[in-house]
Amino acid sequence: MINKATNIEEYPLVLTANHIAEIIGVSKRVAYEVMEKSGFPLIRIGRCKRVTREALFKWLNEQYT
């Protein structure tokens, strides 16, 4: 289980689908769907899907500005 972070810097540098789900307030399944969207800064490590904290928040800002 992930402890809820209160600000951006409290999240790890590399985020998982669980982190993304917590940040954007969706289920883990929906987080994986978001990670597959075109333009999402996804990092694949074998079968694992990750995103850097900086890239995620930059991408989120671009989606809503």
Distance bins in CASP14 RR format, pairs under 12 A and 6 or more apart:
PFRMAT RR
TARGET T0000
AUTHOR 0000-0000-0000
RMODE 2
METHOD distances of the structure
MODEL  1
1 18 0 0 0 0 1 0 0 0 0 0 0
1 19 0 0 0 0 0 1 0 0 0 0 0
1 22 0 0 0 0 0 1 0 0 0 0 0
2 10 0 0 0 0 0 1 0 0 0 0 0
2 11 0 0 0 0 1 0 0 0 0 0 0
2 12 0 0 0 0 1 0 0 0 0 0 0
2 15 0 0 0 0 1 0 0 0 0 0 0
2 16 0 0 0 0 1 0 0 0 0 0 0
2 17 0 0 0 0 0 1 0 0 0 0 0
2 18 1 0 1 0 0 0 0 0 0 0 0
2 19 1 0 0 1 0 0 0 0 0 0 0
2 20 0 0 0 0 0 1 0 0 0 0 0
2 21 0 0 0 0 1 0 0 0 0 0 0
2 22 1 0 1 0 0 0 0 0 0 0 0
2 23 0 0 0 0 0 1 0 0 0 0 0
2 28 0 0 0 0 0 1 0 0 0 0 0
2 31 0 0 0 0 0 1 0 0 0 0 0
3 10 0 0 0 0 1 0 0 0 0 0 0
3 11 0 0 0 0 0 1 0 0 0 0 0
3 12 0 0 0 0 0 1 0 0 0 0 0
3 18 0 0 0 0 0 1 0 0 0 0 0
3 19 0 0 0 0 0 1 0 0 0 0 0
3 22 0 0 0 0 1 0 0 0 0 0 0
4 10 0 0 0 0 1 0 0 0 0 0 0
4 11 0 0 0 0 0 1 0 0 0 0 0
4 18 0 0 0 0 0 1 0 0 0 0 0
4 19 0 0 0 0 0 1 0 0 0 0 0
4 21 0 0 0 0 0 1 0 0 0 0 0
4 22 1 0 0 1 0 0 0 0 0 0 0
4 23 0 0 0 0 1 0 0 0 0 0 0
4 25 0 0 0 0 0 1 0 0 0 0 0
5 11 1 0 1 0 0 0 0 0 0 0 0
5 12 0 0 0 0 1 0 0 0 0 0 0
5 15 0 0 0 0 0 1 0 0 0 0 0
5 18 0 0 0 0 0 1 0 0 0 0 0
5 19 0 0 0 0 1 0 0 0 0 0 0
5 22 1 0 0 1 0 0 0 0 0 0 0
5 23 0 0 0 0 1 0 0 0 0 0 0
5 53 0 0 0 0 0 1 0 0 0 0 0
6 22 0 0 0 0 0 1 0 0 0 0 0
6 23 0 0 0 0 0 1 0 0 0 0 0
7 23 0 0 0 0 0 1 0 0 0 0 0
7 53 0 0 0 0 0 1 0 0 0 0 0
7 57 0 0 0 0 0 1 0 0 0 0 0
8 15 0 0 0 0 0 1 0 0 0 0 0
8 19 0 0 0 0 0 1 0 0 0 0 0
8 23 0 0 0 0 1 0 0 0 0 0 0
8 52 0 0 0 0 0 1 0 0 0 0 0
8 53 1 0 0 1 0 0 0 0 0 0 0
8 54 0 0 0 0 1 0 0 0 0 0 0
8 56 0 0 0 0 1 0 0 0 0 0 0
8 57 1 0 0 1 0 0 0 0 0 0 0
8 58 0 0 0 0 0 1 0 0 0 0 0
8 60 0 0 0 0 0 1 0 0 0 0 0
8 61 0 0 0 0 0 1 0 0 0 0 0
9 53 0 0 0 0 1 0 0 0 0 0 0
9 54 0 0 0 0 0 1 0 0 0 0 0
9 57 0 0 0 0 0 1 0 0 0 0 0
10 19 0 0 0 0 0 1 0 0 0 0 0
10 22 0 0 0 0 0 1 0 0 0 0 0
10 23 0 0 0 0 0 1 0 0 0 0 0
10 53 0 0 0 0 1 0 0 0 0 0 0
11 18 0 0 0 0 0 1 0 0 0 0 0
11 19 1 0 1 0 0 0 0 0 0 0 0
11 20 0 0 0 0 1 0 0 0 0 0 0
11 22 0 0 0 0 1 0 0 0 0 0 0
11 23 1 0 0 1 0 0 0 0 0 0 0
11 51 0 0 0 0 0 1 0 0 0 0 0
11 52 0 0 0 0 0 1 0 0 0 0 0
11 53 1 0 1 0 0 0 0 0 0 0 0
11 54 0 0 0 0 0 1 0 0 0 0 0
11 56 0 0 0 0 1 0 0 0 0 0 0
11 57 0 0 0 0 1 0 0 0 0 0 0
12 18 0 0 0 0 0 1 0 0 0 0 0
12 19 1 0 0 1 0 0 0 0 0 0 0
12 20 0 0 0 0 0 1 0 0 0 0 0
12 22 0 0 0 0 0 1 0 0 0 0 0
12 23 0 0 0 0 0 1 0 0 0 0 0
12 50 0 0 0 0 1 0 0 0 0 0 0
12 51 0 0 0 0 0 1 0 0 0 0 0
12 52 0 0 0 0 1 0 0 0 0 0 0
12 53 1 0 0 1 0 0 0 0 0 0 0
12 54 0 0 0 0 0 1 0 0 0 0 0
12 56 0 0 0 0 0 1 0 0 0 0 0
13 19 0 0 0 0 0 1 0 0 0 0 0
13 43 0 0 0 0 0 1 0 0 0 0 0
13 50 0 0 0 0 1 0 0 0 0 0 0
13 51 0 0 0 0 0 1 0 0 0 0 0
13 52 1 0 0 1 0 0 0 0 0 0 0
13 53 1 0 1 0 0 0 0 0 0 0 0
13 54 1 0 0 1 0 0 0 0 0 0 0
13 55 0 0 0 0 0 1 0 0 0 0 0
13 56 0 0 0 0 0 1 0 0 0 0 0
13 57 0 0 0 0 0 1 0 0 0 0 0
14 20 0 0 0 0 0 1 0 0 0 0 0
14 41 0 0 0 0 0 1 0 0 0 0 0
14 42 0 0 0 0 0 1 0 0 0 0 0
14 43 1 0 0 1 0 0 0 0 0 0 0
14 45 0 0 0 0 1 0 0 0 0 0 0
14 48 0 0 0 0 1 0 0 0 0 0 0
14 49 0 0 0 0 0 1 0 0 0 0 0
14 50 1 0 1 0 0 0 0 0 0 0 0
14 51 1 0 0 1 0 0 0 0 0 0 0
14 52 1 0 1 0 0 0 0 0 0 0 0
14 53 1 0 0 1 0 0 0 0 0 0 0
14 54 0 0 0 0 0 1 0 0 0 0 0
14 55 0 0 0 0 1 0 0 0 0 0 0
14 56 0 0 0 0 1 0 0 0 0 0 0
15 21 0 0 0 0 0 1 0 0 0 0 0
15 22 0 0 0 0 1 0 0 0 0 0 0
15 23 1 0 0 1 0 0 0 0 0 0 0
15 24 0 0 0 0 0 1 0 0 0 0 0
15 31 0 0 0 0 1 0 0 0 0 0 0
15 34 0 0 0 0 0 1 0 0 0 0 0
15 35 0 0 0 0 1 0 0 0 0 0 0
15 40 0 0 0 0 0 1 0 0 0 0 0
15 41 0 0 0 0 0 1 0 0 0 0 0
15 42 0 0 0 0 0 1 0 0 0 0 0
15 43 0 0 0 0 1 0 0 0 0 0 0
15 48 0 0 0 0 0 1 0 0 0 0 0
15 49 0 0 0 0 1 0 0 0 0 0 0
15 50 1 0 0 1 0 0 0 0 0 0 0
15 51 1 0 1 0 0 0 0 0 0 0 0
15 52 1 0 0 1 0 0 0 0 0 0 0
15 53 1 0 1 0 0 0 0 0 0 0 0
15 54 0 0 0 0 1 0 0 0 0 0 0
15 55 0 0 0 0 1 0 0 0 0 0 0
15 56 1 0 1 0 0 0 0 0 0 0 0
15 57 0 0 0 0 1 0 0 0 0 0 0
15 59 0 0 0 0 0 1 0 0 0 0 0
15 60 0 0 0 0 0 1 0 0 0 0 0
16 22 0 0 0 0 1 0 0 0 0 0 0
16 23 0 0 0 0 0 1 0 0 0 0 0
16 28 0 0 0 0 1 0 0 0 0 0 0
16 31 0 0 0 0 1 0 0 0 0 0 0
16 32 0 0 0 0 0 1 0 0 0 0 0
16 35 0 0 0 0 1 0 0 0 0 0 0
16 42 0 0 0 0 0 1 0 0 0 0 0
16 43 0 0 0 0 0 1 0 0 0 0 0
16 45 0 0 0 0 0 1 0 0 0 0 0
16 48 0 0 0 0 1 0 0 0 0 0 0
16 49 1 0 0 1 0 0 0 0 0 0 0
16 50 1 0 0 1 0 0 0 0 0 0 0
16 51 0 0 0 0 1 0 0 0 0 0 0
16 52 0 0 0 0 0 1 0 0 0 0 0
16 53 0 0 0 0 0 1 0 0 0 0 0
16 56 0 0 0 0 0 1 0 0 0 0 0
17 23 0 0 0 0 0 1 0 0 0 0 0
17 24 0 0 0 0 0 1 0 0 0 0 0
17 26 0 0 0 0 1 0 0 0 0 0 0
17 27 0 0 0 0 1 0 0 0 0 0 0
17 28 1 0 1 0 0 0 0 0 0 0 0
17 29 0 0 0 0 1 0 0 0 0 0 0
17 30 0 0 0 0 1 0 0 0 0 0 0
17 31 1 0 1 0 0 0 0 0 0 0 0
17 32 1 0 1 0 0 0 0 0 0 0 0
17 33 0 0 0 0 1 0 0 0 0 0 0
17 34 0 0 0 0 1 0 0 0 0 0 0
17 35 1 0 0 1 0 0 0 0 0 0 0
17 36 0 0 0 0 0 1 0 0 0 0 0
17 40 0 0 0 0 0 1 0 0 0 0 0
17 42 0 0 0 0 0 1 0 0 0 0 0
17 48 0 0 0 0 1 0 0 0 0 0 0
17 49 1 0 0 1 0 0 0 0 0 0 0
17 50 0 0 0 0 1 0 0 0 0 0 0
17 51 0 0 0 0 1 0 0 0 0 0 0
17 56 0 0 0 0 0 1 0 0 0 0 0
18 24 0 0 0 0 0 1 0 0 0 0 0
18 25 0 0 0 0 0 1 0 0 0 0 0
18 26 0 0 0 0 0 1 0 0 0 0 0
18 27 0 0 0 0 0 1 0 0 0 0 0
18 28 1 0 0 1 0 0 0 0 0 0 0
18 29 0 0 0 0 0 1 0 0 0 0 0
18 30 0 0 0 0 0 1 0 0 0 0 0
18 31 1 0 0 1 0 0 0 0 0 0 0
18 32 0 0 0 0 0 1 0 0 0 0 0
18 35 0 0 0 0 0 1 0 0 0 0 0
18 49 0 0 0 0 0 1 0 0 0 0 0
18 50 0 0 0 0 0 1 0 0 0 0 0
18 51 0 0 0 0 0 1 0 0 0 0 0
19 25 0 0 0 0 0 1 0 0 0 0 0
19 26 0 0 0 0 0 1 0 0 0 0 0
19 28 0 0 0 0 0 1 0 0 0 0 0
19 31 0 0 0 0 1 0 0 0 0 0 0
19 34 0 0 0 0 0 1 0 0 0 0 0
19 35 0 0 0 0 0 1 0 0 0 0 0
19 49 0 0 0 0 0 1 0 0 0 0 0
19 50 0 0 0 0 1 0 0 0 0 0 0
19 51 0 0 0 0 1 0 0 0 0 0 0
19 52 0 0 0 0 0 1 0 0 0 0 0
19 53 0 0 0 0 1 0 0 0 0 0 0
19 56 0 0 0 0 1 0 0 0 0 0 0
19 57 0 0 0 0 0 1 0 0 0 0 0
20 26 0 0 0 0 1 0 0 0 0 0 0
20 27 0 0 0 0 0 1 0 0 0 0 0
20 28 0 0 0 0 1 0 0 0 0 0 0
20 29 0 0 0 0 0 1 0 0 0 0 0
20 30 0 0 0 0 1 0 0 0 0 0 0
20 31 1 0 1 0 0 0 0 0 0 0 0
20 32 0 0 0 0 1 0 0 0 0 0 0
20 33 0 0 0 0 0 1 0 0 0 0 0
20 34 1 0 0 1 0 0 0 0 0 0 0
20 35 1 0 0 1 0 0 0 0 0 0 0
20 36 0 0 0 0 0 1 0 0 0 0 0
20 37 0 0 0 0 0 1 0 0 0 0 0
20 40 0 0 0 0 1 0 0 0 0 0 0
20 41 0 0 0 0 0 1 0 0 0 0 0
20 42 0 0 0 0 0 1 0 0 0 0 0
20 49 0 0 0 0 1 0 0 0 0 0 0
20 50 0 0 0 0 1 0 0 0 0 0 0
20 51 1 0 0 1 0 0 0 0 0 0 0
20 52 0 0 0 0 0 1 0 0 0 0 0
20 53 0 0 0 0 0 1 0 0 0 0 0
20 55 0 0 0 0 0 1 0 0 0 0 0
20 56 1 0 0 1 0 0 0 0 0 0 0
20 57 0 0 0 0 0 1 0 0 0 0 0
20 59 0 0 0 0 0 1 0 0 0 0 0
20 60 0 0 0 0 1 0 0 0 0 0 0
21 27 1 0 0 1 0 0 0 0 0 0 0
21 28 1 0 1 0 0 0 0 0 0 0 0
21 29 0 0 0 0 1 0 0 0 0 0 0
21 30 1 0 0 1 0 0 0 0 0 0 0
21 31 1 1 0 0 0 0 0 0 0 0 0
21 32 0 0 0 0 1 0 0 0 0 0 0
21 33 0 0 0 0 0 1 0 0 0 0 0
21 34 0 0 0 0 1 0 0 0 0 0 0
21 35 0 0 0 0 0 1 0 0 0 0 0
21 56 0 0 0 0 0 1 0 0 0 0 0
22 28 0 0 0 0 1 0 0 0 0 0 0
22 30 0 0 0 0 0 1 0 0 0 0 0
22 31 0 0 0 0 1 0 0 0 0 0 0
22 56 0 0 0 0 0 1 0 0 0 0 0
23 30 0 0 0 0 0 1 0 0 0 0 0
23 31 0 0 0 0 1 0 0 0 0 0 0
23 34 0 0 0 0 0 1 0 0 0 0 0
23 51 0 0 0 0 0 1 0 0 0 0 0
23 53 0 0 0 0 1 0 0 0 0 0 0
23 56 1 0 0 1 0 0 0 0 0 0 0
23 57 0 0 0 0 1 0 0 0 0 0 0
23 59 0 0 0 0 0 1 0 0 0 0 0
23 60 1 0 0 1 0 0 0 0 0 0 0
24 30 0 0 0 0 1 0 0 0 0 0 0
24 31 1 0 0 1 0 0 0 0 0 0 0
24 33 0 0 0 0 0 1 0 0 0 0 0
24 34 1 0 0 1 0 0 0 0 0 0 0
24 35 0 0 0 0 0 1 0 0 0 0 0
24 40 0 0 0 0 0 1 0 0 0 0 0
24 51 0 0 0 0 0 1 0 0 0 0 0
24 56 0 0 0 0 1 0 0 0 0 0 0
24 57 0 0 0 0 0 1 0 0 0 0 0
24 59 0 0 0 0 0 1 0 0 0 0 0
24 60 1 0 0 1 0 0 0 0 0 0 0
24 63 0 0 0 0 1 0 0 0 0 0 0
24 64 0 0 0 0 0 1 0 0 0 0 0
25 31 0 0 0 0 1 0 0 0 0 0 0
25 34 0 0 0 0 0 1 0 0 0 0 0
25 60 0 0 0 0 0 1 0 0 0 0 0
26 32 0 0 0 0 1 0 0 0 0 0 0
26 33 0 0 0 0 1 0 0 0 0 0 0
26 34 1 0 0 1 0 0 0 0 0 0 0
26 35 0 0 0 0 0 1 0 0 0 0 0
27 33 0 0 0 0 1 0 0 0 0 0 0
27 34 0 0 0 0 0 1 0 0 0 0 0
28 34 0 0 0 0 0 1 0 0 0 0 0
28 35 0 0 0 0 0 1 0 0 0 0 0
28 49 0 0 0 0 0 1 0 0 0 0 0
29 35 0 0 0 0 0 1 0 0 0 0 0
29 36 0 0 0 0 0 1 0 0 0 0 0
30 36 0 0 0 0 0 1 0 0 0 0 0
30 37 0 0 0 0 0 1 0 0 0 0 0
31 37 0 0 0 0 0 1 0 0 0 0 0
31 40 0 0 0 0 0 1 0 0 0 0 0
31 42 0 0 0 0 0 1 0 0 0 0 0
31 49 0 0 0 0 1 0 0 0 0 0 0
31 50 0 0 0 0 0 1 0 0 0 0 0
31 51 0 0 0 0 0 1 0 0 0 0 0
31 56 0 0 0 0 0 1 0 0 0 0 0
32 40 0 0 0 0 0 1 0 0 0 0 0
32 42 0 0 0 0 0 1 0 0 0 0 0
32 47 0 0 0 0 0 1 0 0 0 0 0
32 48 0 0 0 0 0 1 0 0 0 0 0
32 49 1 0 0 1 0 0 0 0 0 0 0
32 50 0 0 0 0 0 1 0 0 0 0 0
32 51 0 0 0 0 0 1 0 0 0 0 0
33 40 0 0 0 0 0 1 0 0 0 0 0
33 42 0 0 0 0 0 1 0 0 0 0 0
33 49 0 0 0 0 0 1 0 0 0 0 0
34 40 1 0 0 1 0 0 0 0 0 0 0
34 41 0 0 0 0 0 1 0 0 0 0 0
34 42 0 0 0 0 1 0 0 0 0 0 0
34 49 0 0 0 0 0 1 0 0 0 0 0
34 51 0 0 0 0 1 0 0 0 0 0 0
34 56 0 0 0 0 1 0 0 0 0 0 0
34 59 0 0 0 0 1 0 0 0 0 0 0
34 60 0 0 0 0 1 0 0 0 0 0 0
34 63 0 0 0 0 1 0 0 0 0 0 0
35 41 0 0 0 0 1 0 0 0 0 0 0
35 42 1 0 1 0 0 0 0 0 0 0 0
35 43 0 0 0 0 1 0 0 0 0 0 0
35 44 0 0 0 0 1 0 0 0 0 0 0
35 48 0 0 0 0 0 1 0 0 0 0 0
35 49 1 0 1 0 0 0 0 0 0 0 0
35 50 0 0 0 0 1 0 0 0 0 0 0
35 51 1 0 0 1 0 0 0 0 0 0 0
35 55 0 0 0 0 0 1 0 0 0 0 0
35 56 0 0 0 0 1 0 0 0 0 0 0
35 59 0 0 0 0 0 1 0 0 0 0 0
36 42 1 0 0 1 0 0 0 0 0 0 0
36 44 0 0 0 0 0 1 0 0 0 0 0
36 49 0 0 0 0 1 0 0 0 0 0 0
36 51 0 0 0 0 0 1 0 0 0 0 0
37 49 0 0 0 0 0 1 0 0 0 0 0
37 51 0 0 0 0 0 1 0 0 0 0 0
37 59 0 0 0 0 1 0 0 0 0 0 0
37 60 0 0 0 0 0 1 0 0 0 0 0
37 62 0 0 0 0 0 1 0 0 0 0 0
37 63 0 0 0 0 1 0 0 0 0 0 0
38 59 0 0 0 0 0 1 0 0 0 0 0
39 51 0 0 0 0 0 1 0 0 0 0 0
39 55 0 0 0 0 0 1 0 0 0 0 0
39 58 0 0 0 0 0 1 0 0 0 0 0
39 59 1 0 0 1 0 0 0 0 0 0 0
39 62 0 0 0 0 1 0 0 0 0 0 0
39 63 0 0 0 0 1 0 0 0 0 0 0
40 49 0 0 0 0 1 0 0 0 0 0 0
40 50 0 0 0 0 0 1 0 0 0 0 0
40 51 1 0 0 1 0 0 0 0 0 0 0
40 52 0 0 0 0 0 1 0 0 0 0 0
40 55 0 0 0 0 1 0 0 0 0 0 0
40 56 0 0 0 0 1 0 0 0 0 0 0
40 58 0 0 0 0 0 1 0 0 0 0 0
40 59 1 0 0 1 0 0 0 0 0 0 0
40 60 0 0 0 0 0 1 0 0 0 0 0
40 62 0 0 0 0 0 1 0 0 0 0 0
40 63 0 0 0 0 1 0 0 0 0 0 0
41 49 0 0 0 0 0 1 0 0 0 0 0
41 50 0 0 0 0 1 0 0 0 0 0 0
41 51 1 0 1 0 0 0 0 0 0 0 0
41 52 1 0 0 1 0 0 0 0 0 0 0
41 53 0 0 0 0 0 1 0 0 0 0 0
41 54 0 0 0 0 1 0 0 0 0 0 0
41 55 1 1 0 0 0 0 0 0 0 0 0
41 56 1 0 0 1 0 0 0 0 0 0 0
41 57 0 0 0 0 0 1 0 0 0 0 0
41 58 1 0 0 1 0 0 0 0 0 0 0
41 59 1 0 1 0 0 0 0 0 0 0 0
41 60 0 0 0 0 0 1 0 0 0 0 0
41 62 0 0 0 0 0 1 0 0 0 0 0
41 63 0 0 0 0 0 1 0 0 0 0 0
42 48 0 0 0 0 0 1 0 0 0 0 0
42 49 1 0 1 0 0 0 0 0 0 0 0
42 50 1 0 0 1 0 0 0 0 0 0 0
42 51 1 0 0 1 0 0 0 0 0 0 0
42 52 0 0 0 0 0 1 0 0 0 0 0
42 55 0 0 0 0 1 0 0 0 0 0 0
42 56 0 0 0 0 1 0 0 0 0 0 0
42 59 0 0 0 0 1 0 0 0 0 0 0
43 49 1 0 0 1 0 0 0 0 0 0 0
43 50 1 0 1 0 0 0 0 0 0 0 0
43 51 1 0 0 1 0 0 0 0 0 0 0
43 52 1 0 0 1 0 0 0 0 0 0 0
43 53 0 0 0 0 0 1 0 0 0 0 0
43 54 0 0 0 0 0 1 0 0 0 0 0
43 55 0 0 0 0 1 0 0 0 0 0 0
43 56 0 0 0 0 0 1 0 0 0 0 0
44 50 1 0 0 1 0 0 0 0 0 0 0
44 51 0 0 0 0 0 1 0 0 0 0 0
45 51 0 0 0 0 0 1 0 0 0 0 0
49 56 0 0 0 0 0 1 0 0 0 0 0
50 56 0 0 0 0 1 0 0 0 0 0 0
51 57 0 0 0 0 1 0 0 0 0 0 0
51 58 0 0 0 0 0 1 0 0 0 0 0
51 59 1 0 0 1 0 0 0 0 0 0 0
51 60 0 0 0 0 0 1 0 0 0 0 0
52 58 0 0 0 0 1 0 0 0 0 0 0
52 59 0 0 0 0 0 1 0 0 0 0 0
53 59 0 0 0 0 0 1 0 0 0 0 0
53 60 0 0 0 0 0 1 0 0 0 0 0
54 60 0 0 0 0 0 1 0 0 0 0 0
54 61 0 0 0 0 0 1 0 0 0 0 0
55 61 0 0 0 0 0 1 0 0 0 0 0
55 62 0 0 0 0 0 1 0 0 0 0 0
56 62 0 0 0 0 0 1 0 0 0 0 0
56 63 0 0 0 0 0 1 0 0 0 0 0
57 63 0 0 0 0 0 1 0 0 0 0 0
57 64 0 0 0 0 0 1 0 0 0 0 0
58 64 0 0 0 0 0 1 0 0 0 0 0
58 65 0 0 0 0 0 1 0 0 0 0 0
59 65 0 0 0 0 0 1 0 0 0 0 0
END
